[in-house]
């Protein structure tokens, strides 16, 4: 599971970057095991170049699957509505940017 923490929408380049924190059970257990000294959060980012059809379709499918985007009329509204939600990023795992 991931918690969506933010996004960047760059209309000039067509890039959409979605930021998320890893809140999976294994990560929470790791935090519990190391105690309060373990502060590292597992931040992830997913990058889409919406000028490429495959990226655009994948982003569209991901957004349509989110319950929070039900009443969104634009992609910007959909991105705003998913911030703060918990979701499974399995469908967009290929777009993860490794640091």
C-alpha positions as a Python dict, from the first residue, in 0.01 Angstrom:
ca = {
    (1, 'X'): (0, 0, 0),
    (2, 'X'): (108, 353, -72),
    (3, 'X'): (-13, 688, 53),
    (4, 'X'): (-21, 949, -221),
    (5, 'X'): (148, 1260, -82),
    (6, 'X'): (155, 1494, -379),
    (7, 'X'): (200, 1547, -749),
    (8, 'X'): (363, 1776, -1003),
    (9, 'X'): (185, 1854, -1328),
    (10, 'X'): (411, 2018, -1588),
    (11, 'X'): (196, 2121, -1883),
    (12, 'X'): (491, 2234, -2095),
    (13, 'X'): (668, 1897, -2099),
    (14, 'X'): (360, 1681, -2042),
    (15, 'X'): (511, 1518, -1735),
    (16, 'X'): (307, 1408, -1437),
    (17, 'X'): (497, 1300, -1125),
    (18, 'X'): (306, 1132, -842),
    (19, 'X'): (474, 1111, -500),
    (20, 'X'): (391, 835, -251),
    (21, 'X'): (506, 693, 82),
    (22, 'X'): (539, 320, 140),
    (23, 'X'): (294, 225, 417),
    (24, 'X'): (307, -147, 353),
    (25, 'X'): (295, -389, 645),
    (26, 'X'): (660, -486, 599),
    (27, 'X'): (775, -124, 611),
    (28, 'X'): (563, -53, 920),
    (29, 'X'): (710, -361, 1090),
    (30, 'X'): (1061, -236, 1006),
    (31, 'X'): (981, 100, 1168),
    (32, 'X'): (841, -81, 1473),
    (33, 'X'): (1146, -308, 1498),
    (34, 'X'): (1398, -21, 1490),
    (35, 'X'): (1197, 200, 1725),
    (36, 'X'): (1166, 576, 1726),
    (37, 'X'): (1523, 616, 1598),
    (38, 'X'): (1418, 480, 1260),
    (39, 'X'): (1273, 784, 1087),
    (40, 'X'): (1349, 701, 725),
    (41, 'X'): (1038, 711, 513),
    (42, 'X'): (1026, 519, 193),
    (43, 'X'): (942, 787, -57),
    (44, 'X'): (860, 686, -411),
    (45, 'X'): (783, 878, -724),
    (46, 'X'): (606, 767, -1040),
    (47, 'X'): (682, 958, -1360),
    (48, 'X'): (451, 971, -1662),
    (49, 'X'): (523, 1147, -1991),
    (50, 'X'): (167, 1208, -2108),
    (51, 'X'): (283, 1296, -2458),
    (52, 'X'): (353, 924, -2502),
    (53, 'X'): (30, 732, -2556),
    (54, 'X'): (126, 434, -2339),
    (55, 'X'): (209, 658, -2041),
    (56, 'X'): (-110, 859, -2085),
    (57, 'X'): (-328, 547, -2100),
    (58, 'X'): (-160, 397, -1792),
    (59, 'X'): (-209, 719, -1595),
    (60, 'X'): (-571, 741, -1710),
    (61, 'X'): (-644, 382, -1604),
    (62, 'X'): (-477, 438, -1265),
    (63, 'X'): (-679, 754, -1201),
    (64, 'X'): (-1008, 596, -1312),
    (65, 'X'): (-957, 309, -1065),
    (66, 'X'): (-934, 548, -770),
    (67, 'X'): (-1260, 599, -582),
    (68, 'X'): (-1156, 954, -489),
    (69, 'X'): (-1160, 1062, -854),
    (70, 'X'): (-1523, 968, -910),
    (71, 'X'): (-1654, 1327, -943),
    (72, 'X'): (-1344, 1479, -1106),
    (73, 'X'): (-1405, 1646, -1441),
    (74, 'X'): (-1041, 1716, -1536),
    (75, 'X'): (-712, 1536, -1485),
    (76, 'X'): (-596, 1813, -1252),
    (77, 'X'): (-904, 1764, -1034),
    (78, 'X'): (-837, 1389, -1034),
    (79, 'X'): (-475, 1442, -926),
    (80, 'X'): (-583, 1681, -650),
    (81, 'X'): (-842, 1431, -523),
    (82, 'X'): (-597, 1141, -484),
    (83, 'X'): (-355, 1333, -258),
    (84, 'X'): (-382, 1186, 91),
    (85, 'X'): (-544, 862, -20),
    (86, 'X'): (-405, 513, 30),
    (87, 'X'): (-383, 299, -279),
    (88, 'X'): (-214, 5, -441),
    (89, 'X'): (37, 121, -701),
    (90, 'X'): (71, -222, -861),
    (91, 'X'): (-74, -103, -1193),
    (92, 'X'): (181, 178, -1225),
    (93, 'X'): (487, -2, -1089),
    (94, 'X'): (664, 26, -1427),
    (95, 'X'): (670, 405, -1392),
    (96, 'X'): (848, 411, -1058),
    (97, 'X'): (1155, 633, -1059),
    (98, 'X'): (1439, 474, -868),
    (99, 'X'): (1659, 722, -681),
}
